[in-house]
Amino acid sequence: MAQYDMIMPKMGESVAEATITKWLKNEGDTVAPDESVLEIATDKVDSEVPAQKGGILIKRMFNEGDVVQVGTVIAIIADSASETASAPVAAAKAEQTEVPAAPKEQAVSAQQTANSGDRFYSPLVRSIAKEEKISNAELDAIHGTGKEGRVTKEDILSFIANRKTAPSASVLSEPAQQVQAAAPAVTTAAPAPVKSNVSINAGDEIIEMDRMRKLIADHMVKSKHTSPHVTSFVEADVTNIVMWRDKIKNSFEKRENEKITFTPIFIEAIARAIKDFPMINIAVDGNNIIKRKDINIGMAAALPTGNLIVPVIKNADQKNLLGLTKAVNDLANRARAGKLTPDEIAGGTFTLTNVGSFGNVMGTPIINQPQVAIMAVGAIKKKPVVIETPQGDTIGIRHMMFLSHSYDHRVVDGSLGGSFVRRVADYLESFDLNRII
């Protein structure tokens, strides 16, 4: 009587954990193949986790509200009803120990936490603190980047590394020692967010951030702490693209039963430019640079809640304009409907965001870690522009748009970052007015 483990799925390179928001099946329930067993949520997407095989759910390893590391066993399913009677809870727990120790220990749940005062710490964090002789006062001072400000394994290791490399008190001068004694200790490489004492006036409304907004906020702050951002700007003449779209959009919609937007054209130009400048399509892992083989373009999409999500078009360079159009429309529609799967928001190597959809002419986007670059396209505006011709310069009305390219200055210098956005603009400006789709 076989049984198999349901694993918390991988939902993107920058996503290490997910919250179990709702169990859809109880222990003892029958589960059909591909039937959803539970609902999970991350900072990027809410999703259902289906069973790969049918059977009987004999053990749920976590409760609703628990934060679970990717790769951890979350449930055990047996292939027959008799398994529920013969498989004791101890056997289920024994199988759980087969999972690698690190993900298991890092799973944060109500049953696994210990507290110091009003703050909770996982057993793994407590164990590291004990080995490194970190006092409770030091532990309480560490800025936590986990759920609800909890201290993660990475937070405490960063604190330890920073503490070991900091100059000792014995080599400080007396004035320096006095300053150090008076100032709060720096406990992590990234500064903790400052919580100011905001005065509340009559009529003010206090709105608590929802779960997704808190996670997005943490993600943005981490990106700024990780990457030194530089932004280059280019203005592109997209008149040919506007005229071409106006010419074919009605016939295209009638033929394909869907609209054509500017987004697939932008993605096509970015994919072509990445082939010209492959060192934009990289990630940083410590002192190593990972050069990506696939060109997977994420496109930021606004949700009805006001939050953002970034579905990914995989192998964008291998799709023609029609294929890109259908992929963009499909992902955008399902993003708004909350129907994206974890795989569809994972694996991005470069991101496009359209600030022009809000009427903005340009923006300075924040890099979507662990990528090293992101491009924002602004609103397309008609402007008087100097046009160079063999007969001399003239002034004409053209459709102009700003491109903003933010990149990680640790590995992308101004020459590469600026040349890349210029190349994207070149591809847009040379768009064939007679192109057939």
Sine and cosine of phi, psi and omega as CSV:
sin_phi,cos_phi,sin_psi,cos_psi,sin_omega,cos_omega
0.00,0.00,0.98,-0.18,-0.11,-0.99
-0.99,0.17,0.39,-0.92,0.12,-0.99
-0.59,-0.81,0.38,-0.92,-0.01,-1.00
-0.67,-0.74,0.39,-0.92,-0.04,-1.00
-1.00,-0.06,0.73,-0.69,0.21,-0.98
-1.00,0.05,0.77,-0.64,-0.09,-1.00
-0.94,-0.34,0.62,-0.79,0.13,-0.99
-0.89,0.46,0.88,-0.47,-0.13,-0.99
-0.96,0.29,0.39,-0.92,0.07,-1.00
-0.98,0.20,0.78,-0.63,-0.10,-1.00
-0.84,-0.54,0.56,0.83,0.00,-1.00
0.81,-0.58,0.48,-0.88,-0.08,-1.00
-0.90,0.43,-0.53,0.85,-0.05,-1.00
-1.00,-0.04,0.03,1.00,-0.03,-1.00
-0.96,-0.27,0.92,-0.39,-0.06,-1.00
-0.97,-0.26,-0.20,0.98,-0.08,-1.00
-0.46,-0.89,0.30,-0.95,0.04,-1.00
-0.59,-0.80,0.45,-0.89,0.03,-1.00
-0.99,-0.14,0.76,-0.65,0.11,-0.99
-0.98,0.20,0.93,-0.36,-0.05,-1.00
-1.00,-0.02,-0.50,0.87,-0.03,-1.00
-0.30,-0.95,0.75,-0.66,0.17,-0.99
-1.00,0.06,0.80,-0.60,0.01,-1.00
-1.00,-0.05,-0.24,0.97,0.01,-1.00
-0.77,-0.64,0.60,-0.80,0.06,-1.00
-0.99,-0.14,0.31,-0.95,0.07,-1.00
-0.88,0.48,0.74,-0.67,-0.05,-1.00
0.99,-0.13,-0.22,0.98,0.01,-1.00
-0.96,0.27,0.51,-0.86,0.11,-0.99
-0.99,0.15,0.68,-0.73,-0.01,-1.00
-0.85,-0.53,0.80,-0.60,0.04,-1.00
-1.00,0.05,0.41,-0.91,0.06,-1.00
-0.84,0.54,0.70,-0.71,0.00,-1.00
0.93,0.37,0.17,0.99,0.07,-1.00
-0.99,0.13,0.64,-0.77,-0.03,-1.00
-0.94,0.35,0.72,-0.69,-0.02,-1.00
-0.96,-0.26,-0.56,0.83,-0.02,-1.00
-0.43,-0.90,0.28,-0.96,0.08,-1.00
-0.94,-0.34,0.66,-0.75,0.02,-1.00
-0.78,-0.63,0.29,-0.96,-0.01,-1.00
-0.61,-0.79,0.64,-0.77,0.13,-0.99
-0.79,-0.62,-0.07,-1.00,0.05,-1.00
-0.95,0.32,-0.18,0.98,-0.06,-1.00
-0.95,-0.30,-0.59,0.81,-0.14,-0.99
-0.38,-0.92,0.52,-0.85,0.21,-0.98
-0.98,-0.17,0.70,-0.72,-0.12,-0.99
-0.48,-0.88,0.33,-0.94,0.12,-0.99
-0.98,-0.19,0.56,-0.83,0.02,-1.00
-0.95,-0.31,0.91,-0.42,-0.01,-1.00
-1.00,0.04,0.35,-0.94,0.09,-1.00
-0.99,0.14,0.71,-0.70,0.04,-1.00
-0.97,0.25,-0.46,0.89,0.02,-1.00
-0.74,-0.67,0.42,-0.91,0.05,-1.00
-0.99,0.13,0.26,-0.97,0.03,-1.00
0.41,-0.91,-0.48,-0.88,0.00,-1.00
-0.91,-0.42,0.78,-0.63,0.07,-1.00
-0.97,0.26,0.95,-0.32,-0.07,-1.00
-0.99,-0.16,-0.32,0.95,-0.02,-1.00
-0.41,-0.91,0.79,-0.62,0.18,-0.98
-0.98,-0.18,0.85,-0.53,-0.13,-0.99
-0.99,0.10,-0.27,0.96,-0.02,-1.00
-0.66,-0.75,0.27,-0.96,0.00,-1.00
-0.98,-0.21,0.23,-0.97,0.11,-0.99
-0.89,0.46,0.69,-0.72,-0.03,-1.00
1.00,-0.09,-0.23,0.97,0.03,-1.00
-0.96,0.29,0.58,-0.81,0.08,-1.00
-0.98,-0.19,0.85,-0.53,-0.17,-0.99
-0.85,-0.53,0.69,-0.72,0.02,-1.00
-0.95,0.32,0.57,-0.82,0.09,-1.00
-0.85,0.52,0.67,-0.74,0.01,-1.00
1.00,-0.04,-0.08,1.00,-0.01,-1.00
-1.00,0.06,0.59,-0.81,0.08,-1.00
-0.93,0.37,0.81,-0.58,-0.02,-1.00
-0.94,-0.34,-0.32,0.95,0.02,-1.00
-0.32,-0.95,0.35,-0.94,0.04,-1.00
-0.82,-0.57,0.76,-0.65,-0.04,-1.00
-0.85,-0.52,0.76,-0.65,0.05,-1.00
-0.99,-0.16,0.40,-0.92,-0.10,-1.00
-1.00,0.05,0.00,1.00,0.03,-1.00
-0.49,-0.87,0.34,-0.94,-0.03,-1.00
-0.91,0.41,-0.49,0.87,-0.02,-1.00
-0.92,0.40,-0.35,0.94,-0.01,-1.00
-0.90,0.43,-0.51,0.86,-0.05,-1.00
-0.92,0.39,-0.51,0.86,-0.02,-1.00
-0.99,0.14,-0.50,0.87,-0.10,-1.00
-1.00,-0.07,-0.28,0.96,-0.06,-1.00
-0.99,-0.15,0.97,-0.25,0.02,-1.00
-0.95,0.32,0.29,-0.96,0.02,-1.00
-0.86,0.50,-0.56,0.83,-0.01,-1.00
-0.88,0.48,-0.62,0.78,0.01,-1.00
-0.91,0.41,-0.65,0.76,0.03,-1.00
-0.88,0.48,-0.66,0.75,0.01,-1.00
-0.93,0.37,-0.57,0.82,0.01,-1.00
-0.89,0.45,-0.64,0.77,0.02,-1.00
-0.91,0.41,-0.54,0.84,0.01,-1.00
-0.87,0.49,-0.51,0.86,-0.03,-1.00
-0.95,0.32,-0.19,0.98,0.03,-1.00
-0.96,0.28,-0.29,0.96,0.04,-1.00
-0.93,0.36,0.60,-0.80,0.03,-1.00
-0.78,0.63,0.63,-0.78,-0.16,-0.99
-0.88,0.48,-0.62,0.78,-0.11,-0.99
-0.88,0.47,-0.78,0.63,0.02,-1.00
-0.88,0.47,-0.61,0.79,-0.01,-1.00
-0.89,0.46,-0.71,0.70,-0.07,-1.00
-0.93,0.36,-0.45,0.89,-0.07,-1.00
-0.99,0.11,-0.21,0.98,0.02,-1.00
-0.90,0.43,0.79,-0.61,-0.09,-1.00
-0.97,-0.24,0.88,-0.47,0.04,-1.00
-0.64,-0.77,0.20,-0.98,-0.05,-1.00
-0.90,0.44,-0.52,0.86,-0.04,-1.00
-0.98,0.17,-0.26,0.96,-0.14,-0.99
-0.97,-0.23,0.01,1.00,-0.14,-0.99
-0.98,-0.19,0.51,-0.86,0.13,-0.99
-0.88,-0.48,0.35,-0.94,-0.10,-1.00
-0.80,-0.60,0.43,-0.90,0.15,-0.99
-0.79,-0.62,0.96,-0.28,-0.12,-0.99
0.93,0.36,-0.83,-0.56,0.01,-1.00
-0.99,-0.10,0.07,1.00,-0.09,-1.00
-0.95,-0.32,0.62,-0.79,-0.05,-1.00
-0.97,-0.26,0.58,-0.82,0.03,-1.00
-0.71,-0.71,0.63,-0.77,0.03,-1.00
-0.96,0.30,0.34,-0.94,0.04,-1.00
-0.85,0.53,-0.57,0.82,0.01,-1.00
-0.90,0.44,-0.71,0.71,0.02,-1.00
-0.89,0.45,-0.68,0.73,0.04,-1.00
-0.86,0.50,-0.66,0.75,-0.02,-1.00
-0.91,0.42,-0.69,0.72,0.02,-1.00
-0.90,0.43,-0.68,0.74,0.01,-1.00
-0.87,0.49,-0.63,0.77,0.00,-1.00
-0.92,0.39,-0.70,0.71,-0.02,-1.00
-0.90,0.43,-0.59,0.81,-0.05,-1.00
-1.00,-0.04,0.07,1.00,0.02,-1.00
0.83,0.55,0.75,0.66,0.06,-1.00
-1.00,-0.04,0.84,-0.54,-0.04,-1.00
-0.95,0.30,0.27,-0.96,0.05,-1.00
-0.88,0.48,-0.59,0.81,0.01,-1.00
-0.90,0.43,-0.67,0.74,0.04,-1.00
-0.91,0.41,-0.65,0.76,-0.01,-1.00
-0.89,0.46,-0.67,0.74,0.00,-1.00
-0.93,0.38,-0.37,0.93,-0.03,-1.00
-1.00,0.08,-0.20,0.98,-0.03,-1.00
-0.95,0.30,0.74,-0.67,0.06,-1.00
-0.97,0.26,0.88,-0.48,0.00,-1.00
-1.00,0.01,0.70,-0.71,0.02,-1.00
-0.97,-0.26,0.07,1.00,0.01,-1.00
-0.99,0.11,-0.15,-0.99,-0.01,-1.00
-0.85,0.52,0.75,-0.66,0.01,-1.00
0.83,0.56,0.55,0.84,0.07,-1.00
0.98,0.21,0.26,0.97,-0.01,-1.00
-0.94,0.35,0.53,-0.85,0.02,-1.00
-0.99,0.15,0.84,-0.55,0.01,-1.00
-1.00,-0.07,0.11,-0.99,0.06,-1.00
-0.85,0.52,-0.68,0.74,-0.01,-1.00
-0.90,0.43,-0.61,0.79,0.00,-1.00
-0.88,0.47,-0.73,0.68,-0.07,-1.00
-0.96,0.29,-0.56,0.83,0.06,-1.00
-0.92,0.38,-0.60,0.80,0.07,-1.00
-0.90,0.44,-0.66,0.75,0.04,-1.00
-0.88,0.47,-0.69,0.73,-0.02,-1.00
-0.90,0.44,-0.70,0.72,0.00,-1.00
-0.89,0.45,-0.64,0.76,-0.01,-1.00
-0.93,0.37,-0.61,0.79,-0.01,-1.00
-0.93,0.36,-0.60,0.80,-0.03,-1.00
-0.95,0.30,-0.50,0.87,-0.03,-1.00
-1.00,-0.02,-0.15,0.99,-0.01,-1.00
-0.95,0.30,0.56,-0.83,0.02,-1.00
-0.90,0.43,0.62,-0.79,-0.02,-1.00
-0.97,0.24,0.37,-0.93,-0.05,-1.00
-0.90,0.43,-0.45,0.89,-0.07,-1.00
-0.93,0.37,-0.40,0.92,-0.03,-1.00
-0.99,-0.14,0.02,1.00,0.02,-1.00
-1.00,0.08,0.56,-0.83,0.08,-1.00
-0.95,0.33,0.27,-0.96,-0.03,-1.00
-0.87,0.49,-0.71,0.71,0.06,-1.00
-0.87,0.49,-0.63,0.78,0.00,-1.00
-0.91,0.42,-0.61,0.79,0.03,-1.00
-0.90,0.43,-0.59,0.81,0.01,-1.00
-0.92,0.38,-0.65,0.76,0.03,-1.00
-0.90,0.43,-0.67,0.74,0.00,-1.00
-0.90,0.44,-0.63,0.78,0.00,-1.00
-0.92,0.39,-0.54,0.84,-0.05,-1.00
-0.99,0.14,-0.47,0.89,-0.09,-1.00
-1.00,-0.04,0.50,-0.87,0.07,-1.00
-0.91,0.40,0.59,-0.81,-0.04,-1.00
-0.94,0.35,0.63,-0.78,0.11,-0.99
-1.00,0.09,0.89,-0.47,-0.15,-0.99
-0.96,-0.27,-0.29,0.96,0.01,-1.00
-0.66,-0.75,0.29,-0.96,0.01,-1.00
-0.91,0.42,-0.57,0.82,0.02,-1.00
-0.99,-0.14,0.73,-0.69,-0.01,-1.00
-0.91,0.42,0.60,-0.80,0.02,-1.00
-0.95,0.32,0.57,-0.82,0.04,-1.00
-0.89,0.46,0.65,-0.76,-0.04,-1.00
-1.00,0.04,0.82,-0.58,0.07,-1.00
-0.98,-0.19,0.97,-0.25,-0.05,-1.00
-0.99,0.13,0.37,-0.93,0.05,-1.00
-0.99,0.11,1.00,-0.05,-0.05,-1.00
-1.00,0.09,0.80,-0.60,0.04,-1.00
-0.97,0.24,0.65,-0.76,0.02,-1.00
-0.97,-0.25,0.85,-0.53,-0.02,-1.00
-0.98,-0.18,0.27,-0.96,0.02,-1.00
-0.86,0.52,0.74,-0.67,0.01,-1.00
1.00,-0.01,-0.19,0.98,0.03,-1.00
-0.94,0.34,0.53,-0.85,0.01,-1.00
-0.91,-0.42,0.76,-0.65,0.05,-1.00
-0.99,-0.13,0.86,-0.50,-0.03,-1.00
-0.89,-0.46,0.89,-0.45,0.02,-1.00
-0.97,0.25,0.69,-0.73,0.06,-1.00
-0.87,0.49,0.65,-0.76,0.11,-0.99
-0.97,0.22,0.14,-0.99,-0.08,-1.00
-0.84,0.54,-0.71,0.71,-0.06,-1.00
-0.92,0.39,-0.63,0.78,-0.01,-1.00
-0.92,0.40,-0.62,0.79,0.05,-1.00
-0.88,0.48,-0.69,0.73,-0.03,-1.00
-0.94,0.35,-0.61,0.79,0.06,-1.00
-0.89,0.45,-0.67,0.74,0.01,-1.00
-0.87,0.50,-0.72,0.70,0.03,-1.00
-0.88,0.48,-0.66,0.75,-0.03,-1.00
-0.90,0.45,-0.65,0.76,-0.01,-1.00
-0.93,0.36,-0.67,0.74,0.01,-1.00
-0.90,0.43,-0.67,0.74,0.02,-1.00
-0.88,0.48,-0.64,0.77,-0.01,-1.00
-0.89,0.45,-0.68,0.73,0.02,-1.00
-0.91,0.41,-0.57,0.82,0.03,-1.00
-0.96,0.28,-0.46,0.89,-0.05,-1.00
-0.99,0.12,-0.72,0.69,-0.15,-0.99
-0.90,-0.43,0.77,-0.63,0.18,-0.98
-0.96,0.28,0.94,-0.33,-0.12,-0.99
-0.99,0.14,0.70,-0.71,0.17,-0.98
-0.77,-0.64,0.63,-0.78,-0.01,-1.00
-0.83,-0.56,0.78,-0.63,0.10,-1.00
-0.94,-0.34,0.57,-0.82,-0.06,-1.00
-0.84,-0.54,0.61,-0.79,0.09,-1.00
-0.65,-0.76,0.63,-0.77,0.10,-0.99
-0.98,-0.21,0.78,-0.62,-0.08,-1.00
-0.89,-0.45,0.61,-0.79,0.09,-1.00
-1.00,0.01,0.95,-0.30,-0.06,-1.00
-0.94,-0.33,0.47,0.88,-0.04,-1.00
-0.85,0.52,-0.70,0.71,-0.01,-1.00
-0.87,0.50,-0.64,0.77,-0.01,-1.00
-0.91,0.41,-0.69,0.72,0.00,-1.00
-0.89,0.46,-0.72,0.70,-0.03,-1.00
-0.91,0.41,-0.64,0.77,0.01,-1.00
-0.90,0.44,-0.71,0.71,0.00,-1.00
-0.90,0.44,-0.68,0.73,0.04,-1.00
-0.86,0.51,-0.55,0.84,-0.05,-1.00
-0.96,0.27,-0.58,0.82,-0.14,-0.99
-0.94,-0.33,-0.13,0.99,-0.18,-0.98
-0.90,0.44,-0.62,0.78,-0.02,-1.00
-0.93,0.36,-0.72,0.70,0.01,-1.00
-0.92,0.39,-0.58,0.81,0.03,-1.00
-0.90,0.43,-0.71,0.70,-0.01,-1.00
-0.90,0.44,-0.62,0.78,0.01,-1.00
-0.92,0.39,-0.61,0.79,-0.04,-1.00
-0.98,0.20,-0.68,0.73,-0.11,-0.99
-0.98,-0.18,-0.14,0.99,-0.01,-1.00
0.88,0.48,0.53,0.85,0.11,-0.99
-0.38,-0.93,0.32,-0.95,-0.08,-1.00
-1.00,0.07,0.40,-0.92,0.15,-0.99
-0.93,-0.37,0.79,-0.61,-0.01,-1.00
-0.94,-0.34,-0.01,-1.00,0.04,-1.00
-0.98,0.21,-0.36,0.93,-0.12,-0.99
-0.83,0.56,-0.75,0.67,0.00,-1.00
-0.89,0.46,-0.48,0.88,0.04,-1.00
-0.93,0.36,-0.67,0.75,0.04,-1.00
-0.89,0.46,-0.70,0.72,-0.02,-1.00
-0.89,0.45,-0.64,0.77,0.04,-1.00
-0.88,0.48,-0.70,0.72,0.01,-1.00
-0.90,0.43,-0.64,0.77,0.02,-1.00
-0.90,0.43,-0.69,0.72,0.00,-1.00
-0.88,0.47,-0.64,0.77,0.03,-1.00
-0.91,0.41,-0.66,0.75,0.00,-1.00
-0.92,0.38,-0.57,0.82,0.04,-1.00
-0.89,0.45,-0.60,0.80,0.06,-1.00
-0.89,0.46,-0.56,0.83,0.04,-1.00
-0.97,0.25,-0.54,0.84,-0.03,-1.00
-0.79,-0.61,0.96,0.29,-0.11,-0.99
-0.90,0.44,-0.30,0.95,-0.01,-1.00
-0.98,0.20,0.06,1.00,0.21,-0.98
-0.99,0.11,-0.43,0.90,-0.10,-1.00
-1.00,-0.07,0.88,0.47,-0.12,-0.99
-0.72,-0.70,0.10,-0.99,0.14,-0.99
-0.64,-0.77,0.34,-0.94,-0.01,-1.00
-0.93,-0.37,0.78,-0.63,0.06,-1.00
-0.79,-0.61,1.00,-0.03,-0.06,-1.00
0.91,0.40,-0.87,-0.49,0.06,-1.00
-0.99,-0.12,0.16,0.99,0.00,-1.00
-0.96,-0.29,0.56,-0.83,0.10,-0.99
-0.96,-0.29,0.80,-0.60,0.03,-1.00
-0.98,-0.19,0.92,-0.40,0.01,-1.00
-1.00,0.00,0.90,-0.43,-0.09,-1.00
-0.97,0.24,0.67,-0.74,0.08,-1.00
-0.99,0.16,-0.71,0.70,-0.03,-1.00
-0.99,0.13,0.52,-0.85,0.09,-1.00
-0.95,-0.32,0.99,-0.16,-0.05,-1.00
-0.91,-0.41,0.94,-0.35,-0.12,-0.99
-0.99,-0.14,0.88,-0.48,0.10,-0.99
-1.00,0.08,0.57,-0.82,0.04,-1.00
-0.80,-0.60,0.89,-0.46,-0.04,-1.00
-0.92,0.38,0.77,-0.64,-0.02,-1.00
-0.80,-0.60,0.69,-0.73,0.00,-1.00
-0.99,0.13,0.69,-0.72,0.06,-1.00
-1.00,-0.07,0.33,-0.94,0.04,-1.00
-0.84,0.54,-0.43,0.90,0.00,-1.00
-0.97,0.24,-0.19,0.98,-0.09,-1.00
0.99,-0.12,-0.23,0.97,0.07,-1.00
-0.98,0.21,0.20,-0.98,0.00,-1.00
-0.91,-0.41,0.49,-0.87,0.11,-0.99
-0.67,-0.74,0.45,-0.89,-0.10,-1.00
-0.82,-0.57,1.00,0.09,0.14,-0.99
-0.93,0.37,0.43,-0.90,-0.15,-0.99
-0.87,-0.49,0.75,-0.66,0.12,-0.99
-1.00,-0.06,0.95,-0.32,-0.06,-1.00
-0.97,0.25,0.63,-0.78,0.04,-1.00
0.76,0.65,0.79,0.61,-0.06,-1.00
-0.88,0.48,-0.49,0.87,-0.01,-1.00
-0.94,0.34,-0.26,0.97,-0.03,-1.00
-1.00,-0.10,0.01,1.00,-0.01,-1.00
-0.97,-0.26,0.62,-0.79,0.12,-0.99
-0.99,0.15,0.00,-1.00,-0.10,-1.00
-0.90,0.43,-0.57,0.82,0.05,-1.00
-0.91,0.41,-0.70,0.72,0.02,-1.00
-0.89,0.45,-0.64,0.77,0.04,-1.00
-0.91,0.42,-0.64,0.77,0.01,-1.00
-0.87,0.49,-0.73,0.69,-0.01,-1.00
-0.92,0.40,-0.63,0.78,0.01,-1.00
-0.91,0.41,-0.69,0.73,0.02,-1.00
-0.88,0.48,-0.74,0.67,-0.03,-1.00
-0.90,0.44,-0.67,0.74,-0.02,-1.00
-0.90,0.44,-0.74,0.67,-0.02,-1.00
-0.92,0.39,-0.64,0.77,0.00,-1.00
-0.91,0.42,-0.68,0.73,0.00,-1.00
-0.91,0.41,-0.68,0.73,-0.02,-1.00
-0.97,0.25,-0.43,0.90,0.10,-0.99
-0.91,0.42,-0.72,0.70,0.01,-1.00
-0.91,0.42,-0.49,0.87,0.00,-1.00
-1.00,0.02,-0.03,1.00,-0.01,-1.00
0.94,0.35,0.52,0.85,-0.08,-1.00
-0.94,-0.35,0.26,0.97,0.02,-1.00
-0.96,0.27,0.54,-0.84,0.09,-1.00
-1.00,-0.07,0.34,-0.94,0.02,-1.00
-0.83,0.56,-0.60,0.80,-0.03,-1.00
-0.91,0.41,-0.45,0.89,-0.07,-1.00
-0.99,0.14,-0.09,1.00,0.10,-0.99
-0.88,-0.47,0.23,0.97,-0.03,-1.00
-0.93,-0.37,0.41,-0.91,0.18,-0.98
1.00,0.09,0.18,0.98,0.00,-1.00
-0.91,0.41,0.58,-0.81,0.04,-1.00
-0.89,-0.45,-0.22,0.98,0.04,-1.00
-0.37,-0.93,0.51,-0.86,-0.07,-1.00
-0.81,-0.58,0.62,-0.78,0.12,-0.99
-0.91,-0.43,0.73,-0.69,0.10,-1.00
-0.77,-0.64,0.64,-0.76,-0.08,-1.00
-0.95,-0.31,1.00,-0.06,0.04,-1.00
-0.98,0.21,-0.27,0.96,0.04,-1.00
-0.91,0.41,-0.39,0.92,0.01,-1.00
-0.92,0.40,-0.28,0.96,0.06,-1.00
-0.98,-0.19,0.13,0.99,-0.01,-1.00
1.00,0.08,0.13,0.99,0.00,-1.00
-1.00,0.08,0.61,-0.79,-0.02,-1.00
-1.00,0.07,-0.39,0.92,0.07,-1.00
-0.30,-0.95,0.23,-0.97,0.03,-1.00
-0.44,-0.90,0.18,-0.98,0.07,-1.00
-0.87,-0.49,1.00,0.09,-0.12,-0.99
-0.93,0.36,0.43,-0.90,0.04,-1.00
-0.99,-0.11,0.70,-0.71,-0.08,-1.00
-0.88,0.47,0.68,-0.74,0.05,-1.00
-1.00,0.02,0.99,-0.11,-0.05,-1.00
-0.87,0.50,0.56,-0.83,0.11,0.99
-1.00,-0.05,0.38,0.93,0.08,-1.00
-0.93,0.36,0.16,-0.99,-0.02,-1.00
-0.88,-0.48,0.04,1.00,-0.02,-1.00
-0.39,-0.92,0.43,-0.90,0.05,-1.00
-0.48,-0.87,0.60,-0.80,-0.02,-1.00
-0.86,-0.51,0.70,-0.72,0.08,-1.00
-0.94,-0.35,0.69,-0.73,0.09,-1.00
-0.94,-0.35,0.70,-0.71,-0.05,-1.00
-1.00,-0.08,-0.03,-1.00,0.01,-1.00
-0.92,0.38,0.58,-0.81,0.05,-1.00
-1.00,0.08,0.85,-0.53,-0.07,-1.00
-0.81,-0.58,0.59,-0.80,0.12,-0.99
-0.98,0.20,0.73,-0.68,-0.02,-1.00
-0.61,-0.80,0.47,-0.88,0.19,-0.98
-0.97,0.25,0.79,-0.61,-0.11,-0.99
-0.73,-0.69,0.61,-0.79,0.10,-0.99
-0.96,0.27,0.82,-0.57,-0.01,-1.00
-0.93,-0.36,0.84,-0.54,0.00,-1.00
-1.00,0.03,0.78,-0.62,0.04,-1.00
-0.74,-0.67,0.31,-0.95,0.05,-1.00
-0.86,0.52,-0.43,0.90,-0.01,-1.00
-1.00,0.04,-0.10,1.00,-0.01,-1.00
0.78,-0.63,0.08,-1.00,-0.04,-1.00
-0.99,0.11,0.62,-0.79,0.09,-1.00
-0.73,-0.68,0.19,-0.98,0.07,-1.00
-0.92,-0.40,0.77,-0.64,0.01,-1.00
-0.69,-0.72,0.26,-0.97,0.05,-1.00
-1.00,-0.01,0.87,-0.50,-0.05,-1.00
-0.79,-0.62,0.39,-0.92,0.08,-1.00
-1.00,0.01,0.92,-0.40,-0.09,-1.00
-0.90,-0.43,0.48,-0.88,-0.03,-1.00
-0.52,-0.85,0.64,-0.77,0.08,-1.00
-1.00,-0.02,0.65,-0.76,0.16,-0.99
-0.93,-0.37,0.76,-0.65,0.02,-1.00
-0.90,-0.43,0.83,-0.55,-0.07,-1.00
-0.87,-0.49,0.96,-0.30,0.07,-1.00
-1.00,-0.09,0.69,-0.72,-0.05,-1.00
-0.58,-0.82,0.34,-0.94,-0.07,-1.00
-0.99,0.14,0.94,-0.33,-0.12,-0.99
-0.96,0.29,-0.09,1.00,0.11,-0.99
-0.91,0.42,-0.60,0.80,-0.12,-0.99
-0.80,-0.60,-0.21,0.98,0.02,-1.00
-0.88,-0.47,0.93,-0.36,0.02,-1.00
-0.99,0.14,0.19,-0.98,-0.04,-1.00
-0.87,0.49,-0.56,0.83,0.01,-1.00
-0.89,0.46,-0.74,0.68,0.00,-1.00
-0.94,0.35,-0.74,0.67,-0.03,-1.00
-0.88,0.47,-0.66,0.75,0.01,-1.00
-0.95,0.30,-0.63,0.78,0.01,-1.00
-0.91,0.41,-0.60,0.80,-0.01,-1.00
-0.90,0.44,-0.77,0.64,-0.04,-1.00
-0.92,0.40,-0.53,0.85,0.07,-1.00
-0.91,0.42,-0.63,0.78,0.01,-1.00
-0.92,0.39,-0.63,0.78,0.07,-1.00
-0.86,0.50,-0.70,0.71,0.03,-1.00
-0.88,0.47,-0.63,0.78,0.03,-1.00
-0.88,0.48,-0.68,0.73,0.01,-1.00
-0.91,0.42,-0.62,0.79,0.03,-1.00
-0.92,0.39,-0.66,0.75,-0.05,-1.00
-0.94,0.33,-0.44,0.90,-0.01,-1.00
-1.00,-0.07,0.27,0.96,-0.03,-1.00
-0.86,0.51,0.71,-0.70,-0.05,-1.00
-0.97,0.23,0.89,-0.46,-0.03,-1.00
-0.91,0.41,-0.36,0.93,-0.02,-1.00
-0.97,-0.25,0.31,0.95,-0.04,-1.00
-0.90,0.44,0.60,-0.80,0.02,-1.00
-0.95,-0.30,0.73,-0.68,0.03,-1.00
-0.85,-0.53,0.00,0.00,0.00,0.00
